[in-house]
C-alpha cells in the first residue's frame, strides 16, 4: 500500500509507549466472559453477518481465467446493461422474453440478480459455469451452430461478448447470434473492441452507443456497446454516423 507524502499515518507519535501503558487492561477472566457473551449474541442472531454482506450490490463471480481471455465487467457496466435488457424484455411484444448471453457470464449473473424471472441462457466455453444448471450451454465459437436445435430462433434478446478481437472470431459469433435470434423483432447487443466498429455494422447492422463498457481489470483497448436498435436516451444514445 502506498503512503502519500505528508500523510498522518507516516508520522511518528511521541510517547506512544507511555500512553499505551496508561490504557486500562482487562483481566483474563474478564476477556473470557466477554468472549462468551459475544458468542451468545452471535447464536441469538445467526443471520446478522449475512445481512451485512447482502447490503453489497456486487455479485460474486469465479476468478477470471486470462488464458480463456476472460475479463469481467465492473459493477456499473454489468448493472447498466442488465437494466437495459430488463427494459427490452418489459417492452417486448412477446408474453415471455428469452435472453441468450454469449460468453458474458458477468452479465448473466447480474441480470439474474436484478430480475430472476427473466429466462436466460448462458453460452460459455468455461465449464465452471455448469454450476448454473440448465441455464448453461457449452459453447465453442469455432463451432458457431453446434447448439441444441431447440435454441434456434428462440430468443428475443441476444447479447454477445466475443472472447477475441479477431475478424474470424466476430464473424463466427455473429453467425451464432443469427442462429439464436427470433424472426421479426429481436434485440441484439454486442460488446467488443472499438476496432470492430465497421465489421459489426457490416455483419449485423450494429452501431455503437455512447455508453462505454468498463472491466474490473483495466484493459488498454477501447470497448464499445453495439446495438441493432436505437436506445434513444438510454445508454448514451446511438452514435450511428449519418
C-alpha positions as CSV (number, residue, x, y, z in Angstrom):
1,X,0.0,0.0,0.0
2,X,1.4,3.4,-1.0
3,X,1.5,6.2,1.6
4,X,1.1,9.7,0.4
5,X,3.8,12.2,1.4
6,X,2.7,14.0,4.5
7,X,0.1,11.5,5.5
8,X,-0.6,11.4,9.2
9,X,-0.1,7.7,9.3
10,X,3.5,8.2,8.2
11,X,4.4,10.4,11.2
12,X,5.9,9.2,14.5
13,X,3.6,9.7,17.5
14,X,5.8,10.8,20.5
15,X,5.5,8.9,23.9
16,X,3.3,6.2,22.3
17,X,4.7,3.5,24.7
18,X,3.9,5.6,27.8
19,X,0.4,6.2,26.6
20,X,-0.2,2.5,25.9
21,X,0.9,1.7,29.5
22,X,-1.8,4.0,30.8
23,X,-4.6,2.3,29.0
24,X,-6.9,0.1,31.1
25,X,-6.4,-3.6,30.6
26,X,-9.0,-6.4,31.0
27,X,-8.1,-9.4,33.2
28,X,-8.0,-12.9,31.5
29,X,-11.3,-13.8,33.4
30,X,-13.0,-10.6,32.0
31,X,-11.8,-11.4,28.5
32,X,-13.2,-14.9,28.7
33,X,-16.5,-13.6,29.9
34,X,-16.7,-11.1,27.1
35,X,-15.9,-13.8,24.6
36,X,-18.7,-16.0,25.9
37,X,-21.1,-13.0,25.7
38,X,-20.3,-12.3,22.1
39,X,-20.7,-15.9,21.1
40,X,-24.1,-16.0,22.8
41,X,-25.1,-12.8,20.9
42,X,-24.0,-14.4,17.6
43,X,-26.0,-17.6,18.3
44,X,-29.1,-15.4,19.0
45,X,-28.6,-13.5,15.7
46,X,-27.2,-16.0,13.3
47,X,-28.2,-14.0,10.2
48,X,-26.7,-10.7,11.3
49,X,-23.4,-11.2,9.5
50,X,-25.2,-12.4,6.3
51,X,-27.5,-9.4,6.3
52,X,-24.4,-7.1,6.4
53,X,-22.9,-8.9,3.5
54,X,-26.1,-8.7,1.5
55,X,-26.0,-4.9,1.6
56,X,-23.4,-5.0,-1.2
57,X,-24.8,-4.9,-4.7
58,X,-21.8,-6.7,-6.1
59,X,-22.3,-10.3,-7.4
60,X,-19.8,-13.0,-6.5
61,X,-18.0,-14.3,-9.6
62,X,-15.5,-17.0,-10.3
63,X,-11.9,-15.9,-10.9
64,X,-11.1,-14.6,-14.3
65,X,-9.1,-17.1,-16.4
66,X,-7.0,-14.9,-18.7
67,X,-5.9,-18.0,-20.7
68,X,-9.5,-18.0,-21.9
69,X,-9.5,-14.2,-22.5
70,X,-11.9,-13.7,-19.6
71,X,-12.3,-10.1,-18.3
72,X,-15.3,-9.4,-16.1
73,X,-17.3,-6.2,-16.4
74,X,-17.2,-3.8,-13.5
75,X,-20.4,-3.5,-11.4
76,X,-21.6,-0.3,-13.1
77,X,-21.3,-1.8,-16.6
78,X,-23.0,-5.1,-15.7
79,X,-25.9,-3.3,-13.9
80,X,-26.4,-0.8,-16.7
81,X,-26.6,-3.4,-19.4
82,X,-28.7,-5.8,-17.2
83,X,-31.2,-3.0,-16.7
84,X,-31.3,-2.3,-20.4
85,X,-32.1,-5.9,-21.1
86,X,-34.8,-5.8,-18.4
87,X,-36.3,-2.8,-20.1
88,X,-36.2,-4.5,-23.5
89,X,-38.0,-7.6,-22.1
90,X,-40.6,-5.4,-20.4
91,X,-41.3,-3.6,-23.7
92,X,-41.3,-6.8,-25.8
93,X,-44.4,-7.8,-27.6
94,X,-43.9,-11.4,-26.5
95,X,-45.7,-12.6,-23.4
96,X,-42.4,-14.2,-22.3
97,X,-38.9,-12.9,-23.1
98,X,-35.9,-15.2,-23.5
99,X,-32.4,-13.9,-23.4
100,X,-29.2,-15.5,-24.7
101,X,-25.9,-14.4,-23.2
102,X,-22.9,-15.5,-25.4
103,X,-19.6,-15.5,-23.5
104,X,-20.7,-12.8,-21.0
105,X,-21.2,-14.6,-17.6
106,X,-20.9,-11.3,-15.6
107,X,-24.0,-10.0,-17.4
108,X,-25.8,-13.3,-16.8
109,X,-25.1,-13.1,-13.0
110,X,-26.2,-9.5,-12.6
111,X,-29.3,-9.9,-14.7
112,X,-30.3,-12.9,-12.6
113,X,-30.0,-10.8,-9.5
114,X,-31.9,-7.8,-10.9
115,X,-34.7,-9.9,-12.3
116,X,-34.8,-13.6,-11.6
117,X,-38.0,-14.0,-13.6
118,X,-36.3,-13.4,-16.9
119,X,-35.4,-16.6,-18.8
120,X,-31.7,-16.5,-19.6
121,X,-29.4,-19.0,-21.3
122,X,-25.6,-18.6,-20.8
123,X,-23.5,-19.9,-23.7
124,X,-19.9,-20.4,-22.4
125,X,-16.8,-22.4,-23.1
126,X,-15.7,-22.4,-19.5
127,X,-17.4,-25.4,-17.8
128,X,-17.1,-23.9,-14.4
129,X,-20.4,-22.2,-15.2
130,X,-22.1,-25.6,-15.3
131,X,-23.0,-24.5,-11.7
132,X,-25.9,-22.6,-13.3
133,X,-27.5,-25.9,-14.2
134,X,-30.0,-25.9,-17.1
135,X,-29.2,-22.2,-17.7
136,X,-25.7,-23.2,-19.0
137,X,-25.0,-24.4,-22.5
138,X,-21.4,-25.3,-23.6
139,X,-20.3,-23.1,-26.5
140,X,-17.2,-23.1,-28.7
141,X,-17.2,-20.1,-31.1
142,X,-15.2,-22.3,-33.5
143,X,-18.5,-24.3,-34.0
144,X,-21.0,-21.4,-34.1
145,X,-24.1,-23.6,-34.7
146,X,-23.2,-26.6,-32.6
147,X,-26.1,-25.9,-30.3
148,X,-29.3,-27.7,-29.3
149,X,-31.9,-27.4,-32.2
150,X,-34.4,-26.1,-29.6
151,X,-32.3,-22.9,-29.2
152,X,-32.6,-22.0,-32.9
153,X,-34.6,-18.7,-33.4
154,X,-35.7,-18.9,-29.8
155,X,-34.5,-15.6,-28.3
156,X,-35.9,-12.1,-28.2
157,X,-32.6,-10.6,-26.8
158,X,-29.2,-11.9,-27.8
159,X,-26.1,-10.4,-26.1
160,X,-22.5,-11.4,-27.1
161,X,-19.0,-10.6,-25.9
162,X,-16.6,-12.4,-28.3
163,X,-13.5,-13.6,-26.4
164,X,-11.1,-12.3,-29.1
165,X,-10.9,-9.2,-31.3
166,X,-10.1,-11.1,-34.4
167,X,-12.2,-10.9,-37.6
168,X,-12.7,-14.6,-37.6
169,X,-14.0,-14.7,-34.0
170,X,-16.5,-11.9,-34.6
171,X,-17.7,-13.5,-37.8
172,X,-18.4,-16.8,-36.1
173,X,-20.1,-15.2,-33.0
174,X,-22.3,-13.2,-35.4
175,X,-23.3,-16.5,-37.0
176,X,-24.3,-17.8,-33.6
177,X,-26.3,-14.6,-32.9
178,X,-28.2,-15.1,-36.2
179,X,-28.8,-18.7,-35.2
180,X,-30.3,-17.7,-31.9
181,X,-32.3,-14.6,-32.8
182,X,-36.0,-15.0,-33.3
183,X,-37.5,-13.8,-36.7
184,X,-39.0,-10.4,-36.6
185,X,-38.5,-8.3,-33.5
186,X,-35.2,-9.2,-31.9
187,X,-32.7,-7.0,-29.9
188,X,-29.0,-7.6,-30.5
189,X,-26.3,-6.3,-28.2
190,X,-22.6,-6.7,-28.8
191,X,-19.7,-5.8,-26.5
192,X,-16.3,-5.7,-28.2
193,X,-13.4,-3.5,-29.1
194,X,-13.8,-0.3,-31.0
195,X,-11.7,-1.8,-33.7
196,X,-14.7,-3.9,-34.7
197,X,-16.9,-0.9,-35.5
198,X,-17.1,-1.3,-39.2
199,X,-17.2,-5.1,-39.1
200,X,-20.1,-5.0,-36.6
201,X,-22.1,-2.8,-39.0
202,X,-21.3,-5.0,-42.0
203,X,-22.2,-8.3,-40.3
204,X,-25.3,-7.4,-38.2
205,X,-26.1,-3.7,-38.8
206,X,-24.9,-2.9,-35.2
207,X,-23.9,0.6,-34.2
208,X,-22.2,1.9,-31.1
209,X,-23.9,3.6,-28.2
210,X,-22.4,6.5,-26.1
211,X,-22.1,4.2,-23.1
212,X,-18.6,2.8,-22.6
213,X,-18.3,-0.6,-21.0
214,X,-15.6,-0.9,-18.4
215,X,-13.9,-4.0,-16.9
216,X,-12.7,-4.8,-13.4
217,X,-9.3,-5.4,-14.9
218,X,-8.3,-2.2,-16.7
219,X,-7.8,-3.0,-20.3
220,X,-5.9,-1.0,-22.9
221,X,-8.4,-1.5,-25.7
222,X,-11.4,0.8,-26.0
223,X,-14.6,-1.3,-25.7
224,X,-17.9,-0.3,-27.1
225,X,-21.5,-1.5,-26.8
226,X,-23.2,-2.0,-30.2
227,X,-26.9,-2.5,-30.7
228,X,-29.2,-3.1,-33.7
229,X,-31.8,-0.6,-32.3
230,X,-31.7,3.0,-31.3
231,X,-31.7,3.1,-27.4
232,X,-32.6,6.9,-27.7
233,X,-31.9,8.5,-24.3
234,X,-30.7,5.2,-22.7
235,X,-27.1,4.0,-23.0
236,X,-25.9,7.4,-24.0
237,X,-27.9,7.3,-27.3
238,X,-27.0,5.8,-30.6
239,X,-23.8,7.1,-32.3
240,X,-24.7,5.9,-35.8
241,X,-22.9,8.0,-38.4
242,X,-25.2,9.8,-40.8
